[in-house]
Amino acid sequence: MPPSPSTRPQAAAAPARERGDACPGALRLHRAADGHLARIRLPAGDLTARQAAVLADAADLLGDGHLSLTSRGNVELRGLAEGCGGRLAALLRDAGLLPSERHERIRNILASPLAGLDRHTPSDVRRWARELDALLCASESATALSGRFLFVLDDGRGDVAALGGDVSLLAEPQPQPGAEARTGAEADGERPGPAGGVALLRVGDDPAALRIAGPDVPRAALAAAEAFLTAAAASGSGAWRVRELPDGHGLTARDVAAALRSAGIGAAYVAEPPAPGARTSPPYADSAAPGIVEGPGDDRALSVLAPLGRLSAAQFRLLTAIAADDGSGALRLTPWRGIVLPGLPAAAAPRRLAELTTAGLVTDPASPWHRLGACTGRPGCAKSLTDVRADATAALATGTAVPGGPPTGPAPEGLPVYWSGCARRCGHPHGTWIDVLATAEGYRVALVGPDTAPTAARTATPPPTAP
């Protein structure tokens, strides 16, 4: 029986914020039911092998021996003891994971994880991400951003463009010398040239965009964030995100264009930008799918997923060892709670992927664990009604990814399935997904998304039993 469609408000107007943002970080620990929690921001998900080893050590020495991967490509350490914050900060600082203690919670930058790796890759936006992070950490005004404000840099394939960025940048194919793409654009300043790439900048849900020359992209992203701070202060709403700005104080592409002109950054207004990935030819690799990613020549990358987003320190050390011994010495964490290891030779890739399969990681897109996610649930979260991870694992063992629903394997139409222990649905996917929600009456299964029609969902199981 397929799940019933249902609508959960995606962009309801938020009330005025009357308190500061309490989002956890590496230095501001959150008290959870299973101990303290630290969230370490990793802009673009980038880690060196040495940094990854430090995180594995921190999980073993200070936490519960596991690392949780988030939907923003960050890492969480759970089960931290009271009073360990100073020791954790010292470990992170020595590993270069705390370039600025005042900015560590605002380093929320997503970038296409396969940029520069697959055979038909577009521009590598990850350099822009690194430059943006450096600008953020040097900006005094940026410290006023909330820990939820998000920058997104998409390499053109459309993999991260729809993940709810406050400031989103989409790389465009470079035009041929002498060519000029005029469709949908009206001059709002000098038109950027092709040198160094070109990107479309969007703010919040405004469908319009600004075309920015590649060398100006990091500065433009920071200027857009500063324009948001100005709008939020003028509104008096205490908004944390662009979508929370009240009517009459919203931020549009035209508003940002004015801010860019003041900063000496050229931009062209694009009323109807192309959809992300619309000009993809030949097709790019699916950055959410596990497996071997073919690059140019002999280059390969390994893409794996952590079951329900959790890794043991031993699994993380294996990934680190492969990156150091056979790869480029780097790891990239993805917003699909996965890890990409770049730079392996073609001969080593199948053997190393088999090792990761044996270690319990998801390496095959046909795996029933692919597209299956869950919040923390009990016992880590006191608000959860049940141990959703254990329930999801048990359901999978009986041959179903959805309670009372279809068999294991990819979700209907390839949609992700997400189990939540309460109505907050922490970490849920963007777009449309199969929502498995714990309620007092049982698990409520529904199709959730911006285009789904509201009909009754179904209750699939007896009420969960709280511990």
C-alpha positions, 0 to 999 in steps of 0.5 A, a space after each residue: 500500500 503506497 503512502 498517502 500524500 500529505 502536505 507539511 508547511 515548507 515555508 510558513 511565516 515564522 514568528 519574530 525571534 525574541 532570543 538569540 540563536 542557540 544552535 550548537 557548535 564546536 564550542 557551544 555544546 548542547 545538552 542532550 539526553 545522551 550527554 553533550 553534543 558538539 557540531 563541527 562545521 566543515 565548509 564544503 564538507 572538506 577534511 584532510 586525512 589528519 583532521 579526520 583522524 583527530 575527529 575519530 580520536 575525539 569521538 573515542 576519547 571524549 564521546 560515545 565512539 561514533 560520529 554523526 553526519 548531518 544534512 549540511 555535510 558537518 560532523 556531530 560528536 555525541 555522548 560528550 562528558 561534562 567539562 570536556 569542552 576545553 579539551 575538545 576545543 584544543 584538539 580541533 584548534 590544533 587540527 586547523 578545524 577552528 580557524 576563528 572561534 567567533 565564526 565557527 557556528 556560521 561556517 555553513 557552506 555546502 558545495 557540490 561534493 563531486 565538483 572537479 571529480 567526475 568525467 564530465 564535471 563542470 567548474 570546480 566551485 569548491 575553490 569559491 567555497 574555500 575563499 568564501 570561508 576565509 572571507 567569512 572568518 575575516 568579517 566582523 559583521 558576519 558574526 551576527 549571522 545565525 548558526 542556521 544561515 546557509 550558503 550553497 555553491 552548486 557546480 551546475 548539476 543541480 545537486 545542492 541547489 535545492 537544499 534550502 540555501 539563504 544565498 545560493 550560487 550556481 556555476 554556469 557553463 563558460 560561454 565561447 569567446 565572443 558569445 553572449 547569453 542574452 536570454 532573460 537578462 537585463 543589464 543592471 551594471 556591467 555584464 561579467 565576462 567569462 574569465 574565471 567562470 560565471 555563477 548565478 546568485 539567488 537569495 532565499 526563494 526569489 526566482 530571479 538571479 544575478 549573474 556574477 563573474 567567477 572571481 567576484 563570487 565569494 565577495 558577492 556571497 558575503 555581500 548578500 549575507 550582509 544585505 540580509 543582516 541589514 534587512 533583518 535589523 530594519 525589520 526588527 524581526 530577529 530573523 535568522 534566515 532569508 525566508 523568515 523576513 516579514 512582508 515588506 522587509 524581504 530580500 530580493 535579487 534586486 536588493 542584493 544587486 544594489 548592495 553589490 554595486 555599493 561594494 564595487 561588484 558587477 552583476 547582471 539581473 536575470 529574471 528567468 534563470 535556467 533550472 539547475 542541471 537544465 543544460 547538463 549534457 552529457 549527464 553528470 554522475 549522481 552525487 547522492 549515489 554510492 559507488 565508484 565515480 569515474 574521473 578523467 584518465 586513471 582517476 577515480 573517487 569512492 562515494 559511500 554512505 553511512 547507514 542512518 548517518 552514523 559511523 563508528 570511529 573505526 569506520 571513520 579511521 578506515 576511510 581516513 587510511 584509504 584517503 591517506 594511502 591510496 587517495 589524495 589525502 582528503 575526504 569530502 562529507 556530503 549532505 546525503 550523510 556520505 563520504 567521498 574519497 577523491 584521487 584513487 587510481 583505477 586499479 585500487 578503487 574496486 578493492 578499496 570499495 569492497 573493504 568499505 562494504 565489509 566494514 558496513 558502509 553503504 557502497 551500492 545504490 541498490 542497497 536498501 539503506 540507500 535513501 533511508 534516513 532517521 533522526 537521532 531518536 531515543 535514547 539520544 533525544 528526550 523529545 523523541 517518542 521512540 528509538 526510530 533508528 532501531 525501528 527502521 533497522 528492524 523494519 528493514 530486516 523484515 523486508 520493508 523500508 516503510 512500515 506496512 509499505 513497499 519492500 526494501 530497495 529504492 523508495 517509490 519513484 526513488 524518493 528518500 524515506 525518513 523516520 522521525 521520532 517527533 513532529 520536529 522532523 530534525 534533519 529531514 530531506 528537502 523536496 519530496 520524501 516519504 515521511 515516517 513519523 512517530 506519534 502516540 498512535 503509531 507511525 504515521 506514513 505520508 508523502 510530504 513535499 511542496 507539490 503534494 495534495 493534502 489527504 489523510 496519511 495512514 497509521 502503520 504500526 502500533 504506538 511506539 513504546 518510549 523507554 
